[in-house]
Amino acid sequence: MSIDRTPAGNAVAHIPAPACGAPGASICNAQSHWRQARLTEARGVLADIGHHPDTLVLLACQVICAHSPDPNERTDALGMMRLLSDRPPETANTAPKGGAA
């Protein structure tokens, strides 16, 4: 496992998965499914950032930076993290927007 730091200073862990076809292949499939589900959820948050608090948008960016296979998507997520971290606290979007309780 290796630890990287995002521009905001947050730690992002990279945990190697077992090779598919290895004795832990069912674990590999479960991890792949989990990773895809989290990426889909994070992409949905970023697609509608106006309806989500900044903290959730930052978390979605971290998920994309850690798990997306697309380098352009990771770069865009890092850029969004920089934008949000540069905002003054009084302009930050921290209020809940409703949704399921």
GIHUFEN-V939640 format. One record per residue. N is the residue number from 1. RES is the residue in one letter. PSI is psi in degrees with one decimal (NA if undefined). D_LAST is the distance of its C-alpha to the last C-alpha in Angstrom with 1 decimal. Layout:
n={N N}
res={RES RES}
psi={PSI PSI}
d_last={D_LAST D_LAST}
This chain:
n={1 2 3 4 5 6 7 8 9 10 11 12 13 14 15 16 17 18 19 20 21 22 23 24 25 26 27 28 29 30 31 32 33 34 35 36 37 38 39 40 41 42 43 44 45 46 47 48 49 50 51 52 53 54 55 56 57 58 59 60 61 62 63 64 65 66 67 68 69 70 71 72 73 74 75 76 77 78 79 80 81 82 83 84 85 86 87 88 89 90 91 92 93 94 95 96 97 98 99 100 101}
res={M S I D R T P A G N A V A H I P A P A C G A P G A S I C N A Q S H W R Q A R L T E A R G V L A D I G H H P D T L V L L A C Q V I C A H S P D P N E R T D A L G M M R L L S D R P P E T A N T A P K G G A A}
psi={136.2 154.1 127.0 163.3 136.0 168.4 -27.3 -3.5 4.5 141.6 137.0 117.4 139.4 107.5 118.8 137.6 153.8 147.7 136.4 136.1 -12.4 172.5 -28.3 30.1 -35.2 -33.4 -40.9 -44.5 -40.5 -41.7 -39.7 -44.1 -44.7 -45.6 -45.1 -41.5 -42.2 -39.3 -42.3 -43.9 -43.8 -40.5 -36.4 -39.5 -45.8 -27.4 -18.9 54.3 -22.2 -18.4 12.5 144.8 154.2 -35.6 -38.5 -36.7 -42.3 -40.9 -42.1 -39.7 -40.7 -40.2 -44.8 -42.4 -34.2 -29.9 -11.3 135.1 -10.8 115.1 -32.1 -39.2 -40.5 -40.4 -43.2 -40.0 -40.6 -40.2 -42.2 -39.8 -40.6 -44.1 -45.2 -34.2 -20.6 -9.0 138.6 146.1 -33.3 -16.1 -1.8 145.0 95.0 -7.0 139.0 148.3 11.0 -152.2 -166.0 137.9 NA}
d_last={36.1 36.4 34.4 34.3 33.1 31.3 32.7 30.1 31.5 28.6 29.9 29.3 30.6 32.5 32.8 35.5 34.6 37.3 39.5 38.7 41.4 41.8 41.3 37.6 37.1 34.2 32.5 33.3 31.8 28.5 28.4 29.2 26.4 23.9 25.4 25.2 21.6 20.7 23.0 21.5 18.0 19.6 21.7 18.8 17.4 20.9 21.5 18.9 19.1 18.7 15.0 14.3 15.2 18.7 17.8 16.0 18.9 21.3 19.9 20.2 23.7 24.6 23.6 25.8 28.5 28.6 28.3 29.4 33.0 33.6 35.2 34.5 30.8 30.9 33.0 30.7 27.7 30.0 30.9 27.3 26.9 30.1 29.0 25.8 27.7 30.4 28.2 28.8 25.9 25.9 25.2 22.5 19.2 16.9 14.5 10.9 11.0 7.7 6.3 3.8 0.0}
